[in-house]
Amino acid sequence: MIQYVPPQGDDWAAIAAQDAGFGAQGVQSIIDFAIANESQMDRDIGRALATGHFSEPMPDGEILGPTRPRGDPSGLVLKGGRMVAEWGPTQSPDMTFSVAKSFLAICAGLAVDDGLIPDIDRPVRELVDDGNFDSEQNSGITWRHLLQQSSEWEGTLFGKADRIDRHRRLDLPPNTPSLKGTHRDLQKPGTFWEYNDVRVNALGLALMRVFQRPLPDVLRERVMEPIGASDDWEWHGYSTSYVEIDGKRMAPRYVLQGFQLDL
């Protein structure tokens, strides 16, 4: 098959299932399965958060950023860049969440390429002097620890304490009582992995201080525009996430519609 790269915009080439090496019935079963198994989260994301979807009672569960309801399930089946199948409103931007980790990792890679972070195994405090990495617990945290979710960073950022996500287990069977948000003794940075979004926020803020620019600007100029990405995505900061750097007020991470960076 001749190599094909979809152009910017909507005019993507299509290919029949059989020509892509798929069975038409199999492709339809994929679509049926996706539609029948959409997320159980309330489509009104603001309501879902307000009613404790992430097991964060008030005040920890206070919503600090904008939300919007999601649309019907949608998706594409591609083979070699060509569309085999499409269903739902694929052109409608929706909120997503943990893709934040990937975007921040990309920004960190750019910082390394630019020489702004000479060594990801050096302590973050050597480059970031804002008090967030001064304590005994936090002083040894490296960029690698933050990127790999093993930092065990301790503190409160933008009104959210790291304890919100302590004891967060992703391997518990359905309907199992969660310990999320309860006390857990912290370990030495680099020795314990935990899915903790407050610590991801700490990475976002540290990266913004290194770039001295809002990360959306970095992502747009260095990644999204060069690859021909759409321009209908938006980032909106927490109401509490703005800081002043070099006399400029900016936010490090944002809700991205189409690609949402969660805070």
Secondary structure as UniProt FT lines:
FT   TURN            17..21
FT   HELIX           24..36
FT   HELIX           45..50
FT   TURN            51..54
FT   TURN            58..61
FT   STRAND          75..79
FT   TURN            80..81
FT   STRAND          82..87
FT   TURN            90..91
FT   HELIX           99..113
FT   TURN            114..115
FT   TURN            120..121
FT   HELIX           124..126
FT   TURN            132..133
FT   TURN            136..140
FT   HELIX           143..147
FT   TURN            148..149
FT   STRAND          156..157
FT   TURN            158..159
FT   STRAND          160..161
FT   HELIX           162..165
FT   TURN            166..167
FT   TURN            174..175
FT   TURN            180..181
FT   TURN            189..190
FT   HELIX           197..211
FT   HELIX           215..219
FT   HELIX           220..224
FT   TURN            225..228
FT   STRAND          234..237
FT   TURN            239..240
FT   STRAND          243..245
FT   TURN            246..247
FT   STRAND          248..250
FT   STRAND          254..257
//
